[in-house]
Amino acid sequence: MALADSAGNPGFVDKLAQLHDHKGTLIVFWHAAPAPDERDYFTRAWAGKVGGGTPNVEHEY
């Protein structure tokens, strides 16, 4: 959310349906297809300390 806020993307949260951590892989469920930069928010965040440094992010629409 902080990355979307800093990018001036207030509509981002309305596209998001659910987040799920499945054995270290973040699964992002969307109401509407995200733009590439919106998908990147999760990849960047999950690769940091939030996700234990793993780039494992899947997106479901």
PQR file with spaces between the fields and no chain letter, atoms N, CA, C, O and H, PARSE charges and radii, in Angstrom:
ATOM       1  N    MET     1       0.826   -1.180    0.000 -0.4000 1.5000
ATOM       2  CA   MET     1       0.000    0.000    0.000 -0.0000 2.0000
ATOM       3  C    MET     1       0.870    1.243    0.000  0.5500 1.7000
ATOM       4  O    MET     1       0.551    2.229   -0.664 -0.5500 1.4000
ATOM       5  N    ALA     2       1.956    1.201    0.732 -0.4000 1.5000
ATOM       6  CA   ALA     2       2.839    2.370    0.785 -0.0000 2.0000
ATOM       7  C    ALA     2       3.427    2.672   -0.590  0.5500 1.7000
ATOM       8  O    ALA     2       3.559    3.840   -0.954 -0.5500 1.4000
ATOM       9  H    ALA     2       2.216    0.400    1.272  0.4000 1.0000
ATOM      10  N    LEU     3       3.780    1.653   -1.353 -0.4000 1.5000
ATOM      11  CA   LEU     3       4.313    1.876   -2.696 -0.0000 2.0000
ATOM      12  C    LEU     3       3.253    2.484   -3.606  0.5500 1.7000
ATOM      13  O    LEU     3       3.558    3.376   -4.397 -0.5500 1.4000
ATOM      14  H    LEU     3       3.673    0.704   -1.057  0.4000 1.0000
ATOM      15  N    ALA     4       2.027    2.019   -3.505 -0.4000 1.5000
ATOM      16  CA   ALA     4       0.941    2.591   -4.305 -0.0000 2.0000
ATOM      17  C    ALA     4       0.670    4.032   -3.891  0.5500 1.7000
ATOM      18  O    ALA     4       0.472    4.900   -4.741 -0.5500 1.4000
ATOM      19  H    ALA     4       1.780    1.294   -2.862  0.4000 1.0000
ATOM      20  N    ASP     5       0.661    4.283   -2.604 -0.4000 1.5000
ATOM      21  CA   ASP     5       0.445    5.646   -2.114 -0.0000 2.0000
ATOM      22  C    ASP     5       1.530    6.592   -2.607  0.5500 1.7000
ATOM      23  O    ASP     5       1.242    7.701   -3.056 -0.5500 1.4000
ATOM      24  H    ASP     5       0.821    3.578   -1.913  0.4000 1.0000
ATOM      25  N    SER     6       2.783    6.145   -2.519 -0.4000 1.5000
ATOM      26  CA   SER     6       3.885    7.014   -2.936 -0.0000 2.0000
ATOM      27  C    SER     6       3.892    7.240   -4.450  0.5500 1.7000
ATOM      28  O    SER     6       4.436    8.236   -4.927 -0.5500 1.4000
ATOM      29  H    SER     6       3.017    5.244   -2.153  0.4000 1.0000
ATOM      30  N    ALA     7       3.287    6.316   -5.204 -0.4000 1.5000
ATOM      31  CA   ALA     7       3.196    6.460   -6.655 -0.0000 2.0000
ATOM      32  C    ALA     7       1.954    7.263   -7.068  0.5500 1.7000
ATOM      33  O    ALA     7       1.733    7.505   -8.255 -0.5500 1.4000
ATOM      34  H    ALA     7       2.845    5.507   -4.816  0.4000 1.0000
ATOM      35  N    GLY     8       1.147    7.672   -6.082 -0.4000 1.5000
ATOM      36  CA   GLY     8      -0.061    8.426   -6.387 -0.0000 2.0000
ATOM      37  C    GLY     8      -1.129    7.571   -7.056  0.5500 1.7000
ATOM      38  O    GLY     8      -1.807    8.024   -7.978 -0.5500 1.4000
ATOM      39  H    GLY     8       1.327    7.475   -5.118  0.4000 1.0000
ATOM      40  N    ASN     9      -1.277    6.339   -6.591 -0.4000 1.5000
ATOM      41  CA   ASN     9      -2.208    5.378   -7.182 -0.0000 2.0000
ATOM      42  C    ASN     9      -3.309    5.022   -6.175  0.5500 1.7000
ATOM      43  O    ASN     9      -3.276    3.935   -5.598 -0.5500 1.4000
ATOM      44  H    ASN     9      -0.726    5.971   -5.842  0.4000 1.0000
ATOM      45  N    PRO    10      -4.290    5.919   -5.951 -0.5600 1.5000
ATOM      46  CA   PRO    10      -5.319    5.651   -4.949  0.2800 2.0000
ATOM      47  C    PRO    10      -6.307    4.554   -5.354  0.5500 1.7000
ATOM      48  O    PRO    10      -6.947    3.975   -4.476 -0.5500 1.4000
ATOM      49  N    GLY    11      -6.457    4.244   -6.648 -0.4000 1.5000
ATOM      50  CA   GLY    11      -7.390    3.218   -7.094 -0.0000 2.0000
ATOM      51  C    GLY    11      -6.883    1.803   -6.927  0.5500 1.7000
ATOM      52  O    GLY    11      -7.625    0.841   -7.127 -0.5500 1.4000
ATOM      53  H    GLY    11      -5.937    4.714   -7.361  0.4000 1.0000
ATOM      54  N    PHE    12      -5.635    1.678   -6.567 -0.4000 1.5000
ATOM      55  CA   PHE    12      -4.996    0.369   -6.418 -0.0000 2.0000
ATOM      56  C    PHE    12      -5.745   -0.530   -5.445  0.5500 1.7000
ATOM      57  O    PHE    12      -5.990   -1.697   -5.749 -0.5500 1.4000
ATOM      58  H    PHE    12      -5.033    2.459   -6.405  0.4000 1.0000
ATOM      59  N    VAL    13      -6.104   -0.016   -4.301 -0.4000 1.5000
ATOM      60  CA   VAL    13      -6.724   -0.822   -3.253 -0.0000 2.0000
ATOM      61  C    VAL    13      -8.060   -1.407   -3.709  0.5500 1.7000
ATOM      62  O    VAL    13      -8.446   -2.480   -3.245 -0.5500 1.4000
ATOM      63  H    VAL    13      -5.904    0.932   -4.054  0.4000 1.0000
ATOM      64  N    ASP    14      -8.763   -0.734   -4.594 -0.4000 1.5000
ATOM      65  CA   ASP    14     -10.052   -1.239   -5.071 -0.0000 2.0000
ATOM      66  C    ASP    14      -9.901   -2.448   -5.991  0.5500 1.7000
ATOM      67  O    ASP    14     -10.843   -3.226   -6.138 -0.5500 1.4000
ATOM      68  H    ASP    14      -8.450    0.138   -4.971  0.4000 1.0000
ATOM      69  N    LYS    15      -8.753   -2.616   -6.601 -0.4000 1.5000
ATOM      70  CA   LYS    15      -8.502   -3.764   -7.474 -0.0000 2.0000
ATOM      71  C    LYS    15      -8.138   -5.013   -6.675  0.5500 1.7000
ATOM      72  O    LYS    15      -8.320   -6.134   -7.150 -0.5500 1.4000
ATOM      73  H    LYS    15      -7.988   -1.983   -6.481  0.4000 1.0000
ATOM      74  N    LEU    16      -7.635   -4.821   -5.488 -0.4000 1.5000
ATOM      75  CA   LEU    16      -7.116   -5.913   -4.664 -0.0000 2.0000
ATOM      76  C    LEU    16      -8.237   -6.661   -3.958  0.5500 1.7000
ATOM      77  O    LEU    16      -9.106   -6.039   -3.347 -0.5500 1.4000
ATOM      78  H    LEU    16      -7.488   -3.911   -5.102  0.4000 1.0000
ATOM      79  N    ALA    17      -8.230   -7.990   -4.035 -0.4000 1.5000
ATOM      80  CA   ALA    17      -9.252   -8.805   -3.391 -0.0000 2.0000
ATOM      81  C    ALA    17      -8.729   -9.454   -2.114  0.5500 1.7000
ATOM      82  O    ALA    17      -9.375   -9.378   -1.069 -0.5500 1.4000
ATOM      83  H    ALA    17      -7.524   -8.495   -4.532  0.4000 1.0000
ATOM      84  N    GLN    18      -7.549  -10.097   -2.194 -0.4000 1.5000
ATOM      85  CA   GLN    18      -7.058  -10.888   -1.066 -0.0000 2.0000
ATOM      86  C    GLN    18      -5.576  -11.163   -1.219  0.5500 1.7000
ATOM      87  O    GLN    18      -5.061  -11.234   -2.335 -0.5500 1.4000
ATOM      88  H    GLN    18      -7.024  -10.158   -3.043  0.4000 1.0000
ATOM      89  N    LEU    19      -4.891  -11.317   -0.095 -0.4000 1.5000
ATOM      90  CA   LEU    19      -3.490  -11.746   -0.067 -0.0000 2.0000
ATOM      91  C    LEU    19      -3.410  -13.048    0.721  0.5500 1.7000
ATOM      92  O    LEU    19      -4.113  -13.231    1.715 -0.5500 1.4000
ATOM      93  H    LEU    19      -5.310  -11.259    0.812  0.4000 1.0000
ATOM      94  N    HIS    20      -2.544  -13.946    0.264 -0.4000 1.5000
ATOM      95  CA   HIS    20      -2.376  -15.218    0.974 -0.0000 2.0000
ATOM      96  C    HIS    20      -0.911  -15.641    0.899  0.5500 1.7000
ATOM      97  O    HIS    20      -0.325  -15.671   -0.183 -0.5500 1.4000
ATOM      98  H    HIS    20      -1.973  -13.798   -0.543  0.4000 1.0000
ATOM      99  N    ASP    21      -0.331  -15.961    2.032 -0.4000 1.5000
ATOM     100  CA   ASP    21       1.037  -16.484    2.107 -0.0000 2.0000
ATOM     101  C    ASP    21       0.936  -18.004    2.152  0.5500 1.7000
ATOM     102  O    ASP    21       0.512  -18.576    3.157 -0.5500 1.4000
ATOM     103  H    ASP    21      -0.807  -15.936    2.911  0.4000 1.0000
ATOM     104  N    HIS    22       1.324  -18.648    1.067 -0.4000 1.5000
ATOM     105  CA   HIS    22       1.279  -20.106    1.002 -0.0000 2.0000
ATOM     106  C    HIS    22       2.704  -20.656    0.993  0.5500 1.7000
ATOM     107  O    HIS    22       3.357  -20.711   -0.049 -0.5500 1.4000
ATOM     108  H    HIS    22       1.669  -18.183    0.252  0.4000 1.0000
ATOM     109  N    LYS    23       3.167  -21.057    2.156 -0.4000 1.5000
ATOM     110  CA   LYS    23       4.505  -21.647    2.312 -0.0000 2.0000
ATOM     111  C    LYS    23       5.592  -20.762    1.724  0.5500 1.7000
ATOM     112  O    LYS    23       6.508  -21.250    1.063 -0.5500 1.4000
ATOM     113  H    LYS    23       2.637  -21.013    3.003  0.4000 1.0000
ATOM     114  N    GLY    24       5.488  -19.453    1.967 -0.4000 1.5000
ATOM     115  CA   GLY    24       6.505  -18.522    1.518 -0.0000 2.0000
ATOM     116  C    GLY    24       6.249  -17.888    0.165  0.5500 1.7000
ATOM     117  O    GLY    24       6.978  -16.988   -0.252 -0.5500 1.4000
ATOM     118  H    GLY    24       4.743  -19.056    2.504  0.4000 1.0000
ATOM     119  N    THR    25       5.222  -18.351   -0.519 -0.4000 1.5000
ATOM     120  CA   THR    25       4.835  -17.733   -1.787 -0.0000 2.0000
ATOM     121  C    THR    25       3.627  -16.843   -1.526  0.5500 1.7000
ATOM     122  O    THR    25       2.616  -17.295   -0.988 -0.5500 1.4000
ATOM     123  H    THR    25       4.630  -19.083   -0.180  0.4000 1.0000
ATOM     124  N    LEU    26       3.739  -15.578   -1.910 -0.4000 1.5000
ATOM     125  CA   LEU    26       2.624  -14.653   -1.764 -0.0000 2.0000
ATOM     126  C    LEU    26       1.702  -14.822   -2.960  0.5500 1.7000
ATOM     127  O    LEU    26       2.132  -14.721   -4.109 -0.5500 1.4000
ATOM     128  H    LEU    26       4.561  -15.211   -2.346  0.4000 1.0000
ATOM     129  N    ILE    27       0.430  -15.081   -2.678 -0.4000 1.5000
ATOM     130  CA   ILE    27      -0.562  -15.170   -3.736 -0.0000 2.0000
ATOM     131  C    ILE    27      -1.458  -13.954   -3.606  0.5500 1.7000
ATOM     132  O    ILE    27      -2.069  -13.718   -2.563 -0.5500 1.4000
ATOM     133  H    ILE    27       0.081  -15.164   -1.744  0.4000 1.0000
ATOM     134  N    VAL    28      -1.526  -13.180   -4.696 -0.4000 1.5000
ATOM     135  CA   VAL    28      -2.304  -11.948   -4.725 -0.0000 2.0000
ATOM     136  C    VAL    28      -3.534  -12.200   -5.595  0.5500 1.7000
ATOM     137  O    VAL    28      -3.411  -12.546   -6.770 -0.5500 1.4000
ATOM     138  H    VAL    28      -1.030  -13.372   -5.542  0.4000 1.0000
ATOM     139  N    PHE    29      -4.716  -12.024   -5.015 -0.4000 1.5000
ATOM     140  CA   PHE    29      -5.973  -12.194   -5.736 -0.0000 2.0000
ATOM     141  C    PHE    29      -6.518  -10.809   -6.072  0.5500 1.7000
ATOM     142  O    PHE    29      -6.571   -9.922   -5.220 -0.5500 1.4000
ATOM     143  H    PHE    29      -4.817  -11.743   -4.061  0.4000 1.0000
ATOM     144  N    TRP    30      -6.915  -10.644   -7.314 -0.4000 1.5000
ATOM     145  CA   TRP    30      -7.364   -9.349   -7.821 -0.0000 2.0000
ATOM     146  C    TRP    30      -8.818   -9.399   -8.255  0.5500 1.7000
ATOM     147  O    TRP    30      -9.284  -10.407   -8.786 -0.5500 1.4000
ATOM     148  H    TRP    30      -6.872  -11.364   -8.007  0.4000 1.0000
ATOM     149  N    HIS    31      -9.544   -8.284   -8.023 -0.4000 1.5000
ATOM     150  CA   HIS    31     -10.889   -8.104   -8.581 -0.0000 2.0000
ATOM     151  C    HIS    31     -10.778   -7.722  -10.054  0.5500 1.7000
ATOM     152  O    HIS    31     -11.598   -8.141  -10.870 -0.5500 1.4000
ATOM     153  H    HIS    31      -9.165   -7.465   -7.592  0.4000 1.0000
ATOM     154  N    ALA    32      -9.777   -6.936  -10.388 -0.4000 1.5000
ATOM     155  CA   ALA    32      -9.539   -6.461  -11.753 -0.0000 2.0000
ATOM     156  C    ALA    32      -8.062   -6.643  -12.073  0.5500 1.7000
ATOM     157  O    ALA    32      -7.213   -6.570  -11.185 -0.5500 1.4000
ATOM     158  H    ALA    32      -9.111   -6.596   -9.725  0.4000 1.0000
ATOM     159  N    ALA    33      -7.765   -6.878  -13.332 -0.4000 1.5000
ATOM     160  CA   ALA    33      -6.374   -7.103  -13.742 -0.0000 2.0000
ATOM     161  C    ALA    33      -5.508   -5.892  -13.388  0.5500 1.7000
ATOM     162  O    ALA    33      -5.866   -4.755  -13.695 -0.5500 1.4000
ATOM     163  H    ALA    33      -8.456   -6.937  -14.054  0.4000 1.0000
ATOM     164  N    PRO    34      -4.368   -6.144  -12.742 -0.5600 1.5000
ATOM     165  CA   PRO    34      -3.485   -5.049  -12.357  0.2800 2.0000
ATOM     166  C    PRO    34      -2.594   -4.598  -13.505  0.5500 1.7000
ATOM     167  O    PRO    34      -2.326   -5.355  -14.437 -0.5500 1.4000
ATOM     168  N    ALA    35      -2.148   -3.374  -13.423 -0.4000 1.5000
ATOM     169  CA   ALA    35      -1.135   -2.865  -14.346 -0.0000 2.0000
ATOM     170  C    ALA    35       0.216   -3.468  -13.936  0.5500 1.7000
ATOM     171  O    ALA    35       0.378   -3.883  -12.789 -0.5500 1.4000
ATOM     172  H    ALA    35      -2.365   -2.759  -12.666  0.4000 1.0000
ATOM     173  N    PRO    36       1.169   -3.520  -14.842 -0.5600 1.5000
ATOM     174  CA   PRO    36       2.479   -4.084  -14.503  0.2800 2.0000
ATOM     175  C    PRO    36       3.122   -3.438  -13.272  0.5500 1.7000
ATOM     176  O    PRO    36       3.734   -4.135  -12.463 -0.5500 1.4000
ATOM     177  N    ASP    37       2.994   -2.129  -13.122 -0.4000 1.5000
ATOM     178  CA   ASP    37       3.593   -1.482  -11.953 -0.0000 2.0000
ATOM     179  C    ASP    37       2.882   -1.888  -10.666  0.5500 1.7000
ATOM     180  O    ASP    37       3.506   -1.918   -9.606 -0.5500 1.4000
ATOM     181  H    ASP    37       2.497   -1.562  -13.779  0.4000 1.0000
ATOM     182  N    GLU    38       1.586   -2.201  -10.740 -0.4000 1.5000
ATOM     183  CA   GLU    38       0.854   -2.648   -9.556 -0.0000 2.0000
ATOM     184  C    GLU    38       1.299   -4.048   -9.151  0.5500 1.7000
ATOM     185  O    GLU    38       1.402   -4.341   -7.960 -0.5500 1.4000
ATOM     186  H    GLU    38       1.080   -2.176  -11.602  0.4000 1.0000
ATOM     187  N    ARG    39       1.558   -4.897  -10.105 -0.4000 1.5000
ATOM     188  CA   ARG    39       2.101   -6.231   -9.794 -0.0000 2.0000
ATOM     189  C    ARG    39       3.480   -6.087   -9.154  0.5500 1.7000
ATOM     190  O    ARG    39       3.834   -6.830   -8.238 -0.5500 1.4000
ATOM     191  H    ARG    39       1.474   -4.659  -11.072  0.4000 1.0000
ATOM     192  N    ASP    40       4.246   -5.126   -9.647 -0.4000 1.5000
ATOM     193  CA   ASP    40       5.602   -4.900   -9.154 -0.0000 2.0000
ATOM     194  C    ASP    40       5.626   -4.449   -7.692  0.5500 1.7000
ATOM     195  O    ASP    40       6.597   -4.722   -6.986 -0.5500 1.4000
ATOM     196  H    ASP    40       3.959   -4.523  -10.390  0.4000 1.0000
ATOM     197  N    TYR    41       4.579   -3.767   -7.225 -0.4000 1.5000
ATOM     198  CA   TYR    41       4.526   -3.358   -5.815 -0.0000 2.0000
ATOM     199  C    TYR    41       4.733   -4.580   -4.915  0.5500 1.7000
ATOM     200  O    TYR    41       5.496   -4.527   -3.951 -0.5500 1.4000
ATOM     201  H    TYR    41       3.790   -3.546   -7.799  0.4000 1.0000
ATOM     202  N    PHE    42       4.049   -5.674   -5.238 -0.4000 1.5000
ATOM     203  CA   PHE    42       4.128   -6.872   -4.400 -0.0000 2.0000
ATOM     204  C    PHE    42       5.456   -7.594   -4.558  0.5500 1.7000
ATOM     205  O    PHE    42       6.000   -8.107   -3.580 -0.5500 1.4000
ATOM     206  H    PHE    42       3.428   -5.717   -6.021  0.4000 1.0000
ATOM     207  N    THR    43       5.977   -7.642   -5.761 -0.4000 1.5000
ATOM     208  CA   THR    43       7.273   -8.283   -5.983 -0.0000 2.0000
ATOM     209  C    THR    43       8.359   -7.570   -5.191  0.5500 1.7000
ATOM     210  O    THR    43       9.190   -8.209   -4.546 -0.5500 1.4000
ATOM     211  H    THR    43       5.535   -7.226   -6.555  0.4000 1.0000
ATOM     212  N    ARG    44       8.347   -6.258   -5.244 -0.4000 1.5000
ATOM     213  CA   ARG    44       9.350   -5.464   -4.517 -0.0000 2.0000
ATOM     214  C    ARG    44       9.204   -5.633   -3.009  0.5500 1.7000
ATOM     215  O    ARG    44      10.195   -5.812   -2.301 -0.5500 1.4000
ATOM     216  H    ARG    44       7.672   -5.739   -5.768  0.4000 1.0000
ATOM     217  N    ALA    45       7.975   -5.576   -2.524 -0.4000 1.5000
ATOM     218  CA   ALA    45       7.757   -5.690   -1.081 -0.0000 2.0000
ATOM     219  C    ALA    45       8.089   -7.094   -0.570  0.5500 1.7000
ATOM     220  O    ALA    45       8.722   -7.239    0.476 -0.5500 1.4000
ATOM     221  H    ALA    45       7.170   -5.431   -3.099  0.4000 1.0000
ATOM     222  N    TRP    46       7.670   -8.114   -1.291 -0.4000 1.5000
ATOM     223  CA   TRP    46       7.880   -9.492   -0.846 -0.0000 2.0000
ATOM     224  C    TRP    46       9.357   -9.877   -0.905  0.5500 1.7000
ATOM     225  O    TRP    46       9.801  -10.723   -0.130 -0.5500 1.4000
ATOM     226  H    TRP    46       7.156   -7.996   -2.140  0.4000 1.0000
ATOM     227  N    ALA    47      10.118   -9.276   -1.802 -0.4000 1.5000
ATOM     228  CA   ALA    47      11.550   -9.549   -1.905 -0.0000 2.0000
ATOM     229  C    ALA    47      12.330   -8.901   -0.765  0.5500 1.7000
ATOM     230  O    ALA    47      13.498   -9.227   -0.555 -0.5500 1.4000
ATOM     231  H    ALA    47       9.757   -8.588   -2.432  0.4000 1.0000
ATOM     232  N    GLY    48      11.703   -7.996   -0.032 -0.4000 1.5000
ATOM     233  CA   GLY    48      12.344   -7.360    1.122 -0.0000 2.0000
ATOM     234  C    GLY    48      12.111   -8.164    2.388  0.5500 1.7000
ATOM     235  O    GLY    48      11.795   -9.352    2.326 -0.5500 1.4000
ATOM     236  H    GLY    48      10.754   -7.731   -0.203  0.4000 1.0000
ATOM     237  N    LYS    49      12.262   -7.538    3.500 -0.4000 1.5000
ATOM     238  CA   LYS    49      12.110   -8.223    4.784 -0.0000 2.0000
ATOM     239  C    LYS    49      10.695   -8.713    5.035  0.5500 1.7000
ATOM     240  O    LYS    49      10.498   -9.670    5.783 -0.5500 1.4000
ATOM     241  H    LYS    49      12.519   -6.573    3.551  0.4000 1.0000
ATOM     242  N    VAL    50       9.702   -8.072    4.420 -0.4000 1.5000
ATOM     243  CA   VAL    50       8.309   -8.483    4.602 -0.0000 2.0000
ATOM     244  C    VAL    50       8.123   -9.945    4.195  0.5500 1.7000
ATOM     245  O    VAL    50       7.450  -10.700    4.895 -0.5500 1.4000
ATOM     246  H    VAL    50       9.861   -7.295    3.811  0.4000 1.0000
ATOM     247  N    GLY    51       8.707  -10.343    3.085 -0.4000 1.5000
ATOM     248  CA   GLY    51       8.549  -11.701    2.570 -0.0000 2.0000
ATOM     249  C    GLY    51       9.750  -12.582    2.800  0.5500 1.7000
ATOM     250  O    GLY    51       9.851  -13.657    2.209 -0.5500 1.4000
ATOM     251  H    GLY    51       9.254   -9.729    2.516  0.4000 1.0000
ATOM     252  N    GLY    52      10.649  -12.156    3.635 -0.4000 1.5000
ATOM     253  CA   GLY    52      11.821  -12.969    3.918 -0.0000 2.0000
ATOM     254  C    GLY    52      12.822  -13.007    2.775  0.5500 1.7000
ATOM     255  O    GLY    52      13.655  -13.912    2.714 -0.5500 1.4000
ATOM     256  H    GLY    52      10.567  -11.283    4.116  0.4000 1.0000
ATOM     257  N    GLY    53      12.754  -12.045    1.878 -0.4000 1.5000
ATOM     258  CA   GLY    53      13.722  -11.952    0.792 -0.0000 2.0000
ATOM     259  C    GLY    53      13.436  -12.830   -0.406  0.5500 1.7000
ATOM     260  O    GLY    53      14.297  -12.975   -1.273 -0.5500 1.4000
ATOM     261  H    GLY    53      12.077  -11.310    1.928  0.4000 1.0000
ATOM     262  N    THR    54      12.266  -13.414   -0.482 -0.4000 1.5000
ATOM     263  CA   THR    54      11.932  -14.288   -1.606 -0.0000 2.0000
ATOM     264  C    THR    54      11.172  -13.522   -2.690  0.5500 1.7000
ATOM     265  O    THR    54      10.335  -12.677   -2.372 -0.5500 1.4000
ATOM     266  H    THR    54      11.567  -13.295    0.222  0.4000 1.0000
ATOM     267  N    PRO    55      11.448  -13.804   -3.953 -0.5600 1.5000
ATOM     268  CA   PRO    55      10.720  -13.151   -5.049  0.2800 2.0000
ATOM     269  C    PRO    55       9.457  -13.907   -5.468  0.5500 1.7000
ATOM     270  O    PRO    55       8.857  -13.588   -6.495 -0.5500 1.4000
ATOM     271  N    ASN    56       9.051  -14.902   -4.683 -0.4000 1.5000
ATOM     272  CA   ASN    56       7.936  -15.775   -5.073 -0.0000 2.0000
ATOM     273  C    ASN    56       6.587  -15.100   -4.868  0.5500 1.7000
ATOM     274  O    ASN    56       6.049  -15.081   -3.761 -0.5500 1.4000
ATOM     275  H    ASN    56       9.538  -15.161   -3.849  0.4000 1.0000
ATOM     276  N    VAL    57       6.046  -14.546   -5.956 -0.4000 1.5000
ATOM     277  CA   VAL    57       4.742  -13.888   -5.938 -0.0000 2.0000
ATOM     278  C    VAL    57       3.951  -14.389   -7.127  0.5500 1.7000
ATOM     279  O    VAL    57       4.443  -14.381   -8.255 -0.5500 1.4000
ATOM     280  H    VAL    57       6.483  -14.561   -6.855  0.4000 1.0000
ATOM     281  N    GLU    58       2.723  -14.825   -6.877 -0.4000 1.5000
ATOM     282  CA   GLU    58       1.813  -15.264   -7.941 -0.0000 2.0000
ATOM     283  C    GLU    58       0.594  -14.355   -7.930  0.5500 1.7000
ATOM     284  O    GLU    58       0.191  -13.856   -6.880 -0.5500 1.4000
ATOM     285  H    GLU    58       2.323  -14.831   -5.961  0.4000 1.0000
ATOM     286  N    HIS    59       0.010  -14.143   -9.100 -0.4000 1.5000
ATOM     287  CA   HIS    59      -1.160  -13.282   -9.228 -0.0000 2.0000
ATOM     288  C    HIS    59      -2.309  -14.070   -9.833  0.5500 1.7000
ATOM     289  O    HIS    59      -2.144  -14.773  -10.830 -0.5500 1.4000
ATOM     290  H    HIS    59       0.338  -14.549   -9.954  0.4000 1.0000
ATOM     291  N    GLU    60      -3.475  -13.941   -9.216 -0.4000 1.5000
ATOM     292  CA   GLU    60      -4.690  -14.603   -9.690 -0.0000 2.0000
ATOM     293  C    GLU    60      -5.739  -13.538   -9.980  0.5500 1.7000
ATOM     294  O    GLU    60      -5.950  -12.638   -9.168 -0.5500 1.4000
ATOM     295  H    GLU    60      -3.609  -13.370   -8.406  0.4000 1.0000
ATOM     296  N    TYR    61      -6.399  -13.634  -11.135 -0.4000 1.5000
ATOM     297  CA   TYR    61      -7.418  -12.653  -11.521 -0.0000 2.0000
ATOM     298  C    TYR    61      -8.787  -13.284  -11.495  0.5500 1.7000
ATOM     299  O    TYR    61      -9.779  -12.619  -11.790 -0.5500 1.4000
ATOM     300  H    TYR    61      -6.228  -14.366  -11.795  0.4000 1.0000
